[in-house]
């Protein structure tokens, strides 16, 4: 169980957030508050479980604190006169579906689910309200970034924060690689996952204060890509120190023993270094669309599972067994989801298969996509993945219409990072506040570019302000 220090850290984070906003510009404070909170606050079960509210934990306390302070200081329009809501009609529809579709999920699940002698409760108004609040807290980093991270300069700060965050996080990672993942246990009094999953290839995968070693490896992957992007694109950082930092982060990634994140790095780093901006965005859109298309192909039995398993076995039989386990659970859970395909089964584990005698959950949900389709149906899945892929499409449109020197070069590597994160949500549930922060920042910047192109005012000069930070 979490110790008092774990709850104390969560309790004081609003104070830390306020201090950051009082000392730093709003965009830097927002990035720092959410990134540092994500990296160093304790994972659930450390949370404040209030009545009629979803648990308040490291994934929503920083954003909620930042939102409250910004609303008090700047008002609903923010310092630049823009709102949190997406400017496009499609963005607004996706956002409305994301937040309010749980109403229809609850209305479609007013009966209990019975597995032998085990019963799961029906959903009611309280469940619908709780799910709506949960969805709002989840999307809050996106809304804040849409309002406060709309300039090209904010994108540079985002890359810089990723690089510095990776360099700082590499120190506790190295400790855990040597001594085993114990920092969360030593500091917060509990281990946040299954210890056996941190053992890989005769060594340890660091977990530090995140949910799983895969999450740590994915963060270091984004840090390495950010460092290479800054080295290539920022004239002030095109030096041996930044190149050395990028190579060091890549070495840390290799030592993290995560094959997936390493494959992503091998694919993306050459793109960041060699591809043009438009080509990178096109690749990002393709990756994002593949992620959305996977569940459709899966349901139509068009995913070549046997070939994929054979390819995995040629690399590692252990990984092939793990992948086969994932496929089997996905097939079972997808059949369950198709019983309520539109708005899903809702909360309380109703989307799972239960043992009718013991009540134990027999299925495992690894990928974010199968979690969404099971709980919120296809509407919930398309709303969430649509919000994450939409900024890639918006940026591509503006990149085609604008001149090369009118758009921040940093949108290209950030677009690739977002696309890979969405793609990684097929095998894993690596949706984090940083994912939403990145998606919101790119959405806001694309909409600022459109406003500048159409001459609508709307602080259009912010879209080109990346030159001032180069």
N, C-alpha and C positions, 0 to 999 in steps of 0.2 A: 504494500500500500504506500502511496505517496506520503512523505514526511511533511512536517509543518513548513519547511523551507520551500517545498514545491508550491504550496498554496500561497505563501508569502510572496513569491516571485510573481505569480499571477495577479495577486492583489495590488502590488505596487506598479505593475506595468502601465496602468493609466497615468500615473505620476511621471514615469519615465517618458511616455509619449508626449505629455504636455511639455516637459522640459526640452525635448527635442524640437518641438514646434516653436518654442520660444527662442531657441538659439539658432535654428537653421531656417532657410527658406522652406516654404511649405512642401515643395516637391521633394527636396532632399530629406526632410523630416519624415514624410510619408514612407519613402523607400526604406529609410533606416529603421523606423518603428516596426514595420511589418517584417523586414528581413531579419533583424536582430532577434525579434520576438520569435519568429519561426525557428531560428537556428538554436536558440539558447533556453527558451522556456520549456518546461516539462510537458511531455505528451500526455494525452488522456491515458489512464483514468484521472489524472490530476485535472480537476475541473470544479466549477461551482454549479451545482445542480439546483436551480431555483424552481419553485412551483410554476407550472404552466409555461415554462421556458425550456428551450433546448439547452444542453450544458454549455456554460461559458468556459472556454479553454484557450489554449495558445493560438488556435486557428481563427478565433473571432474577437478576442479581447483587444488585440492591438488595433484592428480595423474599427471596432466599435468606439474605442477611445479616441482614435484619430478623427472619426466622423463627428463625434460629439464636440471636440475642440474646434474643428473647422467650422461647424455650424454656428458655434458661439462666436467665433472671431470674424468669420467672413460672411456669414449668412448663407441662405440656400443657393445663391448665385455664385459663390466663390469669389476669389480675388479678381478673376478675369471676366466675370459676368456670364460664365457658362454653367449649365446645369449638369447634374450627374447622369441624366438620361441620355441614351444614344440619340444621335440626331436623325438617323435613318429610320424609315418606317419599319423595315424588316428588323432592325435592332430593337425597336420598341416592342414589336410583336413577340420576338424571341424572349425578351426580358419579362414581359407579362406572362408568357407561358411558363417560363422558368419559376417565377415566384408564385403564381396563383393556380397552376394546374393541380397542386395538392388538394384543392377544394373538390375537384372532380374525382381525384383518387379516393378521397374519403367517402364521397357520395356513392362510389361504386364498390365500396367494401364495408357495408353496414351489417354484414353477417359475420359471425365468428368462423374461424377455420379450425376444423377438428381433424386431428391425426390420432385415431384410436381413442385412447383415454386422455390425450393431450389436446387442450383447446387454446387457441390464440384469440385475443379479443377482437371484437368488431371495432371499426373506426367511427368516430363521431366528430362533433364540431370541435371539441378540444384538440383532437388529433390534427384536424385540418389546420387550425390556427397555429399549433406548434410546428407543423411542417412548413407553413408559410414563413414563420419567423426564422426557422432554420435555413430556409432557402435565401431569405433576405440577408442574413448574417453571412452566408456563404458567398454571395455575390457582392457584398459590400466593398471588398478591395477593388473589384472591377469598376464599380461606380465611382469610387474615390479617384482611381487612376484616370478614368474617363474625364474627370473634372480638373485634376491637378497636374497630371503628367502628359499634357498635350503638346509640349514643345520638343523640338529636336534636342535641346540641351538636357531635358529630363531623360531622354533615351541614353545619352552619354553617361549621365550619373547612374542610370540603372546598370549599364555595363560595368562601370567602375565599381559600383557596390558589389556586383557579383564577383568580380575579380578579387577585391579586397576581402570579401566574405569567405571566398574559397581559400585564400592564403591564411587567414586567421583560423579557419576551421581545420586546416590541414594539421595544425599542431595537436589538438586533441585526437584527431584521427590517427596520427602516428603513435600516440600513446596507446590507443586501443588496438592497433595492429600488433603492438608488442605485448601488451598485458591482457588482451581480450576486452570486449565491450563492457566496461564496468563503470564508466563515468556517471551515467544516469543513476545507477544503483548507489554509487558512493555519495553523490550529491543530493539526489532527490529521493533515495530510499527504495527504489523499485526498478525492475527491468521491464522495459516497455513492450517487449515482444517475446518471441520464442528464442531462447539462447542458441539452440541447435542450428537455427538458420543463419547464425553469424559465423559458423565454422564452414570454411570452403577451401579446398585444395591445400590442406595441411596448414592453414593459417586462419586468421580472423578477418572478417569484414567489419569495419568500424560502423557503429551506430550512433555514437555520441548522444545527442538529445533529440534525434528524429525518430520516426516510427519504425524504420527498418533500414538495414544496410543498403538496400536498393535506392531508398530515398537519398541517402548520403551520397552515393555514387552518382546519382543523377544531378544533384546540386553541384558536385565537383566538375562534372562534365560541362554544365552550363558556365561555370567559372572559367574553365580552360578555354571554351569557345569565346567567352567575353574577352579574355586576355588577348587571344590572337586577333580578335576583331579590333580592339583598341590599338594594337601594334600596327595593324595594316591601315586603319582608317583615320586615326588621330595623329596629326603631324607632330604634336608635342610628345607623344608616347611611342613614336617609332624609334626605339632605342634598344640597347641590349638588356637593360633592366626589365623592361616589359616582356621582351622575348624570353628572357630567362624565367620570369614568373609564369609565362604560358607553358613553357616546357616543364617546369617544376610541377604545375598543376596537372599536366598530362601524366607525369610519372606517378603522382599521388593517385590519379584515377586508375592507373594500371595496378597499383598496389591495393586498391579497394576490392579487387576480385569480383567485379560485376561485369559479366560478358556483354550484357545488353548495353549498358552505358558506354562501354569501350567501343562497341560497334558503332554506336551513334557518333562518338568522337571521331573515329576513323572516317566516317562518311561526311561529317559536317565541317571539320577543320579545313580540309582541302577546298570545300565550297566557299567558306568564308575568305580564304586566302586567294582564291583564283577566279571565282565566278563574279560576273557583274551583278549589280544590284537587282536588276529586273530578273535575271536568271535565278538568283537566290529566292526571290519572292515567288516565281513560278514553281520552283521545286517545293517551296513551303506549301503552296496551295495544293499541289499534287499529293503531298504527304498528308495534309489535313483531310482531303477528300477520301483518300484511302482509309483513313481511320474511321470516317463516317460510313464508308461503304462496307467495312468488315462485318458488322452485325447483319447487314442485309445479305451478304454472301454466305455468312454462317447459317442464317435461317433457311437459305435456299440450298444448303448442302453443297456449295461451290468452293469451299475452302479445302484445298488439297492436304488434308491432315496427315495422311500416311506419308506423303513425300516430305512434308515438313518434319515429321518425327524421324524419318530416315536420315535427313540432313543433320538434325540435332544429334542423333546417335553417332554420326561420323565424327562429331566434335567431342561429345561427352555422353556416355550412357546415362549418367546421373541426371544431366539436364534433359535428356530425352524422356526419362521417367517423369520428371517434374512437369514437362510440357504435356505429356499424355494425361497426367492428372488434371491439368488445367482444362484441356479439351473435353475430357469426360464430364467435368463439373459444368462447363459452359453449356454442353448439350443438354444436360439434365435441367439446368436452371432456365435455359431458353424454352424448353418444352413447358416448364412451369409458367414462365412469363407469358406465353402465348395463350394461356387460359384467360388472362386479362391484358390484352396487348396494348390498349390505347393509353390508359392512365395507371396501369400497374396494380400491385397488391398493397402498396402502402407500407407502413412501419410495423414494428413488433415482430420482425422476422417472418412475416407472412409470405414473402417471396421464396423462402427456403423449403427444403424437404426435411421433415422431422421424423425421428424415430417414434413410432406410435406408442411405445412402452415407456422409454426413458425420457422422451422429450428432447433428446440431444439433436442438434442441427447436424444433418448428414452431408450437407453440401457446403462448398467453400466458394466464396465470391472473391476472385483475385482482381479481375479487370474492372475498371470503373464503368465500362459500358454495360456489363451484365448487371451490375448493381443498379444502375439507372433504369434499365428496361424492366427489371424485376420490381423495383419500388414505384417508379413513376411512369412506366410504360414508354412507348415510342415517343409520345409527346414530350416527356421529360428528357429523354435521351437527345432528341433532335434540338430541343431548346438549349440544353447545356453545350453540346458539341457545336451547335450552330453559333452560339455566342463566342465560342473560342476560335472558330474558323472564319467568322465574318470579317474581322479586321484584316486578315490576309487578303481577302477578295477586295476590300475597300482600298487597301494600300496598292495593290496591283493596278487597279483602275487609275489611281492618282499618279503612280509611277509612270504609266504609259503616257498620260496626258501632259505631265509636267516636264520641264527641262531638267537635264541631269544635275545641274548645280543648284536647283531650287529645292531639293528634297534632302533631308538628312541621310547620310550614308548608313547611319546606325540602324535604320529600319530593317535592312536586309538580314544581318545576323540575328536580330531579335525575332524576326519573322520565322527564321529557321528554328530557333529555340522553341518558340511557341508551337510550331507544327510538330516537332519531335515530341514535345511534352504531350500533345493531344494523341499522337501515335502511341506513345508509351502507356496511355490509359487503356489500350486494348489488353495487354497482358497484365498490367498493374493498375493500381488506383492512385497514381502519383499526382493527383490534383491537390495543389497547395495554394495558400494565399498568394505566393509569388506567381503562380500560373495566372490567376485572375488579375493580379496587378499588371502583369505584362500584357494580357489581352486588352485590358482597359486602356493602358497607355497607348497601344497601337491603334485602337479604335478612335480615341480622342484625337490623335495626331492625324489620322486619315481624314477625319471630319474637319479638322482645321485646314488641311490642304484643300479640301473641296470648297470650304468657305472662301479661302484665299483665291482659288481659281475662279469662282463665281462672283467675286467682289462683294461679298455680303457683309464685310466688316467683321464682326464676331471675333475681334482680336486676331485677325488673320495673320498679322505679323509674327505671332508666336510660332506659327508653323515653320517659319524660316529662321528662327532664332538660333539654330544649331551653329551658324557661322560664328556667333559671338563666343562660343565656348571652345572653338578649335584653336 
